[in-house]
Amino acid sequence: TTLGISGAIVTGASLSFLGLGVSPPTPEWGAMLADGRAYLRNAWWMAVFPGFTITFVVLALNVIGDALRDALDPRTRND
């Protein structure tokens, strides 16, 4: 499930980066990345922080999913 959520986040961000997401007043990480591309020389943080946020959230969800699997999977217990 956590891999599916991570995939949905990356898919939604990539679609909004390409301009195929929701309408512009709605904030999305992919749209923030696309808007920040024009300001990379002067205001680099406009593109870097949404990119780091996407990466951090997807990585955190994957780590949480691995931890839950290790804790709840009866086949991996060595009792």
Secondary structure, DSSP 8 states (H G I E B T S, - for coil): -HHHHHHHHHHHHHHHHTT-SS-TTS--HHHHHHHHGGGTTT-THHHHHHHHHHHHHHHHHHHHHHHHHHHH-GGG---
